[in-house]
């Protein structure tokens, strides 16, 4: 069983991501214009102090790496523009 992250996109849409121990990833959100559910899958890996994520279709399938931060009993990551905390 993986670790789940729930959040809200910059444009206000809720999302859920499940990071599985085998490096696979599942995501659920809603389409901004219609409110219809959307899903994607991909892979994640740790590279030094960064977590790198590649979705099959979201973010045009581009690899995105985020600096990982330990915040007391929580985990955070930053893409340089924003900080997310789980």
C-alpha positions as CSV (number, residue, x, y, z in Angstrom):
1,X,0.0,0.0,0.0
2,X,1.3,3.4,-0.9
3,X,1.3,6.9,0.6
4,X,-1.6,9.2,-0.3
5,X,-1.3,13.0,-0.9
6,X,-4.4,15.1,-1.1
7,X,-4.3,18.7,-2.3
8,X,-5.6,21.5,-4.5
9,X,-4.1,22.5,-7.8
10,X,-3.2,26.2,-8.4
11,X,-6.4,26.7,-10.3
12,X,-8.5,25.3,-7.4
13,X,-9.1,21.7,-8.5
14,X,-8.8,18.9,-5.8
15,X,-6.5,16.1,-6.5
16,X,-5.3,12.8,-4.9
17,X,-2.0,11.1,-5.6
18,X,-1.0,7.6,-4.4
19,X,2.8,6.9,-4.3
20,X,3.3,3.1,-4.3
21,X,6.5,1.5,-2.9
22,X,7.3,0.0,-6.4
23,X,7.7,3.5,-7.9
24,X,4.3,3.6,-9.6
25,X,1.9,6.5,-9.1
26,X,-1.9,7.0,-9.5
27,X,-3.6,10.3,-9.6
28,X,-7.3,11.5,-9.5
29,X,-8.6,15.0,-10.1
30,X,-11.5,16.7,-11.8
31,X,-11.5,18.4,-15.2
32,X,-11.5,22.2,-14.7
33,X,-14.1,23.1,-17.4
34,X,-16.6,20.2,-16.8
35,X,-16.0,18.9,-13.3
36,X,-15.7,15.4,-14.7
37,X,-13.3,13.0,-13.0
38,X,-9.9,12.5,-14.6
39,X,-7.2,10.0,-13.8
40,X,-3.6,9.3,-14.7
41,X,-0.7,7.0,-13.7
42,X,3.0,7.3,-13.8
43,X,6.2,6.7,-12.0
44,X,8.2,8.4,-9.2
45,X,11.8,8.1,-8.0
46,X,14.1,9.8,-5.5
47,X,17.2,11.4,-7.0
48,X,19.4,12.9,-4.2
49,X,17.2,15.2,-2.2
50,X,14.6,15.4,-5.0
51,X,11.5,13.4,-5.9
52,X,11.0,13.1,-9.6
53,X,7.5,12.4,-11.0
54,X,6.6,11.4,-14.6
55,X,2.9,11.2,-15.4
56,X,1.7,9.3,-18.6
57,X,-0.4,12.3,-19.8
58,X,-0.6,15.0,-17.1
59,X,2.0,17.7,-17.4
60,X,2.6,16.5,-21.0
61,X,4.5,13.4,-19.7
62,X,7.4,15.6,-18.7
63,X,9.6,14.6,-15.8
64,X,9.2,17.1,-12.9
65,X,11.6,17.0,-9.9
66,X,10.9,18.7,-6.6
67,X,13.3,19.3,-3.7
68,X,12.2,17.3,-0.6
69,X,12.0,18.9,2.8
70,X,11.5,17.3,6.2
71,X,9.2,19.5,8.3
72,X,8.8,18.0,11.8
73,X,6.3,15.1,11.3
74,X,5.4,16.1,7.8
75,X,7.0,16.0,4.4
76,X,7.2,18.9,2.0
77,X,8.5,19.6,-1.5
78,X,9.2,22.6,-3.5
79,X,9.3,23.1,-7.3
80,X,10.9,26.6,-6.8
81,X,7.5,28.4,-7.2
82,X,5.5,26.9,-4.3
83,X,5.8,24.6,-1.3
84,X,3.5,21.6,-0.8
85,X,3.1,19.9,2.6
86,X,1.8,16.4,3.2
